Amino acid sequence: MFLTSPAIAVALGKPHRTAFRVAAALLTLGIFLIDVLTTLEGAVAVLYVVSVLLVARTGRRGDIVTAALAGIVLTVLAYVDSHGLNHVGAQTFRAVVSLAAIGITAILALQHQNAMQRLGAQARLLDLSHDMIFVRDRFGVITFWNRTAEQVYGWSSEQAVGCVADTLLSTRYPQARETVESTLLSLGSWEGTLEQRTREGEWRVLDSRWVVQRDGRGRITGVLETHTDVTERRRAQDAVLRAQSELAHAMRVATLGELTATLAHEVNQPLMAVVTNGEAGLRWLHREQPDLQEVDAAITRSVAEARRASEIVKRVRAFLAKSSTVREALAVPALIHESVRLVQHDLNRDAVQLRVEVGSGLPSVHGDAIQLQQVLVNLMINASQAMAGQPHARELHVDAQRGEQGAVVISIRDNGPGIDAAHLDTLFKPFFTTKPHGMGMGLAICRSTAEAHGGQLSVHSTPGQGATFQLVLGLAGDVA
């Protein structure tokens, strides 16, 4: 277990070391005098271990070795002075015990000093880290707090040590605290993103890594926590996501501008049908002999057309909405049919001959209808614009068939001039466009939308022979 920072290899000042050395020297001299000048039968020399322990506080190996050697030499001198070299008895046994005690104490003190030096080196490395690092015991009480933690959290080491980490930092976990602790104990480590509050009340988003500390018997003694502050990065990510959302929204609005005539035509058709059926119903109703059956039929048709107009309005509002979308199982024929309806007016205006072929028995795909319609509409409008001005017939083919592993492949092929081979690699990159007034985002958004649905969008083209865009979509249930 790591010790608290004030206790890890504390560098004592020179006056303190001198004081310990003087005290140890005086104690050693006093023990020697008592051993020599008195007739005590006990193992007085064993008290030299106190001198060894005393100089160990200086943190110097030389002091420990000197004190131990002094104790050993003085023990031998006192024994020889009192009993001579030829005496063997109880006093000899006590002298041997004293010598063993002094030697063992010195060895343990040196080992302890080595351990403390290693811990001190580790602590210094932890203090140099740019991450917030602290150690807590198995009850959550902080026992070590590095310098970066002081700077970021705002509490000094003296203030933080002894506090419960979760209480001090008001930690918010991505899941239940019990689940995190269970994972830590079972695996010996845990990684995740959490939030903690500084002393000033500011919440920080952190990438956190925990490692269990164990003693020689495998018992848990504490947990080392390392935290990397990713608050600002989480904000260059939130900003990017907002920018992408705004850009996609702008693209939708721009696309809608191109489709204004089509949308007006779409809404106008059912409204005119409502008027026509309403007028017919009134004529049947105002006859001398009202034909209620015809009136009923006219009203029924009016209601159906009104509902169709309402659905068109709802579709346009959903198309423009920036709110989160809900994915569902979509029938491919209906998806293509609705997309064609949106561009039919533009295709008719540009004299584009459209042919749609949808294979039978196609499975449903999983996704957002509005987003996928946007992809198909964009691709069909691009194809129509690519064929603008060519003297021969303008043909657009929309084909949907079953692909590999049950996927659905929707192909949009035109007979325009095709795409320059030099542009194929950059065609889907943001802000790349071959149009004089293009934004360069349409195909980039189309590809990202396809990939977000677990699919892919690719293009094949031979200059002079048109271009084919291929949208591959997974089955319903394949993409969460």
N, C-alpha and C positions, 0 to 999 in steps of 0.2 A: 504494500500500500504506500502511495506517495505521502510524505509528510507535508505539513503546512510550510509555506514558503519561508516564514521566519526561522524555522528549525532546520532547513536543509543546508548543511555545510555553511553555517554562518561564519563569515570571515571576521574573526575577533581582531580588535585593534591591538597594537603593540603593548600598551600599558596593561591590558587585560591578560595577555599572554605572560608578561613578566610577573604579574601578581600570582598567577597559577603556578609558575615555575618556583617562585620564592616560597610560596606556601608548601609546595611539594617537597622542596629541599629542606625546609625547617621540620616538616613532619618526618621525613626520612631520618634526619639527624636525631630527632627526639626518640624515634623508635629504636635507633641503634644504641643510644645512650641507656635507654631503659633496659634493652636486651643485655647490655654489657655490665651495667652497674648494679642491676638488681638481681635478686635470686628467684624471680618468678618462674615457675615450672611450665607455664602455658606456652603455646607457640606464639610468642610475641612477634616474631619475624613475619608472621602471616599478615600483619598490619601494613606491610609495604605495598600490598595491593591497593590500599587507599591512595598512596602516593601515585601509583600508576594511573588509577582512575582520575585522579585530580589533574595530572598533566595531560591526560587525554582530551581535556576540555580545550586545550590550545589548538587542537586540530593538526598538530605536527607529528609526523612519524618519529623523527629524531628524539623528541621529548619523551615519547612512550618508551622507546628503546633504551634511552639513557636512564630513565627512572627504574625500569625493570632490571637493567644491569647493575645499577647502584644497589638496589634491594637485594639482588642475588649475592653480590660481592660482600656487602655488609653482613648478610646472614651467615656466610661462610666464615668471615673474620670473627664475628661474635661467637660462633660455635667453637672455632679453634682456640680463641682466647679463654673460653670458659671450660672446655672439655679436652682440648688437645686433639691430636690426630689419631691416637690409638684407642680412643674411647668409642664404644659402640653400645647404645642402649636406647631408652625411651627418648632421650634428648635428640639422639640421631634421627629417630623416626619423625619427631616434631620438626626438625630442621629440613628434612626431605619434603615433608608436607608443605612447609612454608615456601621452599624453593619451587615446588610444583605449582602452588597457588599463584606465586608471582609470575611464573612463566606462562601459565594458562591465561591469567588475566591480561598479560601483555599481548598474547596472540589474539584473544577475543577483541581487545581494544583496537588492535591493528586491523582486524577483519571488519569491525564496525566502522572504522574510519574509512576503509576502502569502499564499503557499501554507501556511506554517507557522501563520499566524493562522487561515486557513480550517480547517486540521486541528485547531487548538486549539479552535475553536468547535464543530466536530463532536465532538471528544472531550468537551467540557463537556456537550454535549447528551446524549451517550451515558452520561455519568456521572449525569445527571439522570433517566435512564430507570428505570422500575420493573422492567424486564426485565434478565436477566443477558445481557450482551453481551461477546463476546470475538472477537478476530481471530487467525487462525492462518495460517501460511504453507502452501505446497503440500505440505510434509512433515508437517503437523499440529502444528508447534511454535507455541505461543501467543506472540503479539507485542503484543497489547493486551488489557487485562482491566479492565472498568469497575467502578465502586464497588458496584453492586448484586451483581455477581458475587463481590466480596470478602465482602459481608455474607451472602449465601446459601450459597456454597460453603465459605467459611471460610478461604481462602487469600488473602493480600494480593497486590497487583499484582506486587511484587518477587518473591514466592515462585512465582507462577503463570507469569509471563513466562519463556520459555525451556524450559518443560516441554511434553511431548507431551500434547495435550488428552485423547485417549482413554485414555491411561495414567493421567493425574492424576485423571480423573473416573470411571474404570472404566465407560465408556459402554456401555449396552445398547441395541442397535438393534432395531427391529421386524422387520427383515429382514437379509439378509446385508450386511455392511459394504461389500463390493465392489459390490453392487447400488445401494446408496445413493450411493456415489461416482460410479458410472456415470451415474446420473440427474442428479447435480449437474453433471457435466462436459458432458453432452449438452444439458441445458436451461438451465444457468447458475444454477439454484436448486433447492432441495429443501425440502419441508415434511413433517413427520411428528411422531409422538410417540415419545419415547425416555426412558430412565431414566439418571440420573447420580447418583453418590455424593458426598456432602459430606465435608469433612475429618473430621467427627465420625462418619462411617460411616453416615449416614442416607441412604436412597435417596429421590430426588425424581423425580416424574413431570413431564415437561416437554413443552410444545408447542414444537417447534423449527423455526426457519426459517433456511436457509443461502443466502447469495448470494456468487457468485464475484466477486472483485476482479481487474481486469485493468489492465495498463499501457497506454501510448499505442499500442503495437504489437499490442495484443490478447492479450498473453501473460498467463497466470494468475500473479498475484503473491500471492494469499492468498484466504481465505474468511472472510466476516463471519458469525458465528453469533449469532442472537438466540433466547433461551430464556425462555419464560413458565412459571412454576411453577404447575402445575395439580394438585398433589398433593392438596390439600384438596378441590378440586372433584371429583376422581376418587373421593375417599373418600365428599359430599352426594349422587354418582351411585351408587357401590357400595351405600351405605346405602339409597338409594331402591329399587334393584333388589332388595335383601334384603327390604325392607319389602313391596314388591309381591309377592315370592315368598311371604312369610309370609301376606300377606293373601289371596292366591289359595289357599294351603293351608288357611287358616281357612275360606274359602268352601267349599272341597271338603268339609271336615269338617262344616260346617253343612248342606250339601246332603245329605251322607250321613246326617245325623241324621234328615232328613225322609224319607229312603228306607229307613230301617231295616226297616220292615215289608216293603217290597218285596224287599229283599235276603234277608231271612229266608225269605220265600216262595219266592224264586228258588232258594236253596240247598236248601230243604226238599223241593221237588219232585223233583229228581234223587235225593236221598238216600232219599226214600220209594219211588221207583221201583226203586232198588237193592235195598231191603229186600223189596219185593213180588216182584221177579224172583228174588231169592235164595231166598225161601220157596217160590216156584213150582218153582224148579229142584230144591230138596230134596225136594219132594213127588213130582216125576217120578222122582227118583233112588231114593226109598225104596219105590216100588211093587214088587210081586212081580216084575213084568217091567219094569225101568227103561227109560224112553223116553229114550235118550241124545240123540236128535235134539232133543227138547223141552228137555232139560237144557242142551244146547249153545246153543240159542236164548236161553234164560233167562240163561245166563252172558254171552253176547254183549251182550244188552241191559243187563245190570248194568254191564259194563265201559264201555259207551257212556255210560250215565248218570253213572257215577263220573267219567269224563273231563269231562263237561259241568259237573259240580259243581266240579271242579278249575279249569276255565276261568273259572267265575264268581268263584271266590276270587282267581285271578290278576288278573282284571279289577278287582276291588275294591281289591286291593293296589296296582295300578298307578294307580288313580284317586286314591289317597291319597298316593302317592309324591311327594317334592319333587325327585327327581333329574331330570336333563335328559332330555327326550323325543326320540324318533327319529321323524321324519316318513317316511311311506311312501304309496304309492298305495292309495287306499281306494275300495272299491265303495260307491256311494251307497245302493243298496237294503240292503246289510248294515249300513251305518252307521245308517240309520233304524230298521231292525229291532231292532238291539241296544239303541238308545236307547228304543224303545217297550217293550221287555221290562223295562227298569229301572223304568218308571213305570206299567206296566199294572195292577199291584195297586192303586196309589193312584187311578188313573182308575176302576177297577171300584168301589172303595170309595165314591168321590164320585159314582157314577152318571153318569160322563161317557161319552158315546157317541163312540168314536174311529173315524175313517175315514182310511185311508192310501191315497194314490194316488201311485205312482211310475211315471214315464214309462219307456217301453221304450228300450233302447239308450243309457242315460245313460253318459257317459264317467266314468272314475275321477277322483277329486280327490286332491290332495296335502296331507297333513297328519298330525296326531297323532290317532289314533282316540279316545283317552280325553278329550282336550280338546274335540274336536268333539261327542262324546257329552254332555259336560257342558253345552255350549251348548244342545243340543237338549232335554236333560232339564230344564234350568232354564226354558226357554221353555214347555215343555209343562206343567210344574208351575205356573208363573205363570198360564197360561191356565186351568188347572183351578181354581186358587184364585180367579181373577177371576170365575168363573161360580158360585162357591159361594153357596148360598142363593136362587138365582133359581128362581121357580116353574115356568117352562117348561123344556123339555128342554135339557140341556147338551151341546153338540156341539163337538167338536174335530176339525179337519181338518188333516192333515199331507200336503203335496203337494210333489213333487219333479219339476221339469221342466228341460229345456235352456233356458238363457237366451241373451243376446246374446254373440256371439263365442265360442260353445261353452261358456260358463260354466254351472254348475249352480245353480239357484235352488230353495231349500227354503223353503216357506211354511208357517207355523203359524198357523191362523186359528180363533178362537173366536167364539161368539155371545153373549158376555157384555155387560156395560154399556159397554164401550169405555173409551177413555182421554180424560180432560179435555184439551181443546186447549191449555190453559195449561201442561200438564205435558209436552207432546211435545218441547219444546226442551231440557228438563232431565232427561228420563227416563233417559238413558244417563250422566249425570254421577255421579261417585262420591258415595256417602252420601246420594243423593236416593232417597226411598222414600215410597210411599203406604200401606205396611203399618204397622200399629201397632207391631209388633215386628221389622220388617225392618231389615237392615243397610245397605241401599242400595248394595250392591256387585255384586249378581248380574248386572244388565244391563250395568254398566260393564265387568265382567270378560268378559262374553259378547262385547261389541263389540270390546274389545282383543284377545280371542282370534281373532275373525273377521279383524280387520285384520292380526294377526300371521301369519295364513294367506294374506295377499294378497287377502282378500275384504272384505265389508262387511255390516253388520247395520243394518236400518232398520225403521221401524214406520209403519203407516198405520191410522188409526182414525177412525170416525165415532161420536160418543157415542150410545149406545143400540143400536148395530149391531155391536158386537164390535170386536176388534182383530186385525190381521194383522202378524206379524213375518216379515221376509223376510231369509234368510241366503243371500248370494251367494258361491260358492266357485269359485276358478280350477281349471283342469285340472291333472292330475298332470304335473309337469315345468315348469309355469309359475312356480312359487314355489320358490326355492332353499332 
